[in-house]
Amino acid sequence: MTTPMGEGKVSIVIPCYNHGVMLREALTSVEQVRNANLLEVIIVDDGSSEAETTGILEEVGQAGHSVVAQSNWGLSAARNVGIRLAKGEFILPLDSDNRVRDAYLNEAASLLKDNPSLDVIYADAEYFGERNGHWHVPEFDLSSLIRANFIDACALYRKSLWEKVGGYDEQMLMGLEDWDFWRRVALHGGSFVHLPQIGFDYRVREDSLSRKMLPHIAEIADYIFAKPGMACYKLIHGTDEEVQQLRAGIRSMQHSLSYRLGRGLLAPARLLRKLWRCFR
C-alpha cells in the first residue's frame, strides 16, 4: 500500500538487463526532469551477466539510486518487483534503453492528483536510434485496444490499479506484456487519458524485444485471448467469426515495423456495450 509520504508522488521503475550504457542515458534523462513530484527511482537488475552492466549498476547504487537484484526472470517480473517496493502513489515504468521527458512528472502527475477518477495517463513519444520522428498516439478507444496495442509501457498510472489487476503477467516472456496489462486494466474499468505531448524518447533498435517477438505474435495472441477477459468477450459475441477477426487483427501486425504501431477496426457500439456490461 502507498505510504502517506508517497501520496501524490511518482516512483519510476526501470528494469535493466545488460543495458548498462543505455541505463546511464535513462538516468541522466530522469535527473534532467526531476522535480518535487518524483519520490524515487527503483532499478531492477534482471540478472544482468555483462561485466560492464554489473559495474554500472554498482556505480548507480553507490550514487544513491535504489538497485534491486533478481535472477533473470524476465521483464514482467522485474517490473512487478520494482512496483511492489515502490512507495509512490503513481508508477512510471521506464525501459532502460529509453529516456523520459518532463510531461509525465509535470502535467501527467498533476492530472492524476487533481482527478481521482483518472487512472492512466499516456503520452506521445519521439523515436531515436534507428528511426527518427514523432510517434503520434491515438485517443483511447477500448475496441481498438482489444485488437492491438497503442500504449507503451511508459505511462503514468496509480499503483492501486496495478494491485487491482494483479500486476504484469510473469508468464509472458516473449513480449506484449504491456498490451496484456493495459487490456486487463481497461476491462476492470480503468480510465485512460491521452496527453498530447512527448512523454518519452523511444529507442528503435535492431535487436529490440519488440522485433524479436514478431514471429511469435500469433502464439502470444492466442495466449492472451484465452484469458478470462477474452473468454468473456467470446461468450458475449457468440460466433467464432468475430473472435477470428480479432485474432486476424493481431496477426496482421507481423507485417508492420513494430507491434506498437498496429491498428484495429472499431467494433460496433452494440458489442462494445455488451463487453462493458460483462465486467461491471
Order of alpha helices (4+ residues) and beta strands (2+ residues): beta-alpha-beta-alpha-beta-alpha-beta-beta-alpha-beta-beta-alpha-beta-alpha-alpha-beta-alpha-alpha-alpha-alpha-alpha
